[in-house]
Amino acid sequence: MPTTDTVAPSHSGDPAPDLLGITLAHRAMLADLRRLTELAAAVRDRDVICTPGRARAIARYLEWLCDSIHHHHTTEDTVVWPVIRASAGNHVDLSELTDDHAALDPRLDQLRARAAAFRLSMGDRQIAALMAIELDELTALLTEHINDEELEVFPLITEHVSVADWESVERAARDGSRLSFDGPRSLAVMTEEERSTLAQHVGIGFRVLLSVLRLIHRRRERAVFGVQSRKPRASAASRSRSADAATR
């Protein structure tokens, strides 16, 4: 893991770090929160009949998603932000983003408790109704936070953080994560162009591993969501760049 003593800021003309990994993490979080919100509302409205087995699958998926979000923002607080400050200067103010992270934790804890109650009740509609409200609120909070982060922090990373330091950040992010959950979710929200680029940069062994994990995750998704498809959404930064290009 990089430390402030070992960070070496990038220089003009150096290649910029590849931010696809963190972008996909953001994209996957929001995609799953939206899907779970819709699913909880469908259980509430009896559009989905929730068996005990499905209630267990939904609860487990929600708990793992909460763990994934917590790990992501904890890594930002303890690794990403210090690297940015060491690279761009201590004058960089990331306090609002840190405050957002602090506001997330009680909501994640509440959702974990709600998931446990949903499992024990074997899919109670009233608990699903509360879950839908809490998921919708978390989606709104996290959407705003991610938009701010991608529009304000991503330029700092690409301008000031070296490729080597960013690769160290990504290794730290992978430590403690649940690859069997996070890996396939990132793959699921990739565009075809992004998948093609990934295939050119990873070995055959890793591609095989991801394929196996994706098959396992598809079964997990069917147990939770039924048969669904999801299309990747552009990140906030990408949408901003597209809007800028359209006005030129």
Buried (B, 14 or more C-beta within 10 A) or exposed (E): BBEEEEBEBBEEEBEBBBBBBBBBBBBBBBBBBBBBBBBBBBBBEEEBEBEEEBBBBBBBBBBBBBBBBBBBBBBBBEBBBBBBBBBBEEEBEBEEBBEBBEEBBEBBEBBBEBBBBBBEBEBBEEBBBBBBBBBBBBBEBBBEBBBBBBBBBBEBBBBBBBEBBBBBBBEBBBEEBEEBBBBBBBBBBBBEEBEEEBEEEEEEEEEEBBEEBBEEBEEBBEBBBEEEEBEBBEBBBBBBEEEEEEEE
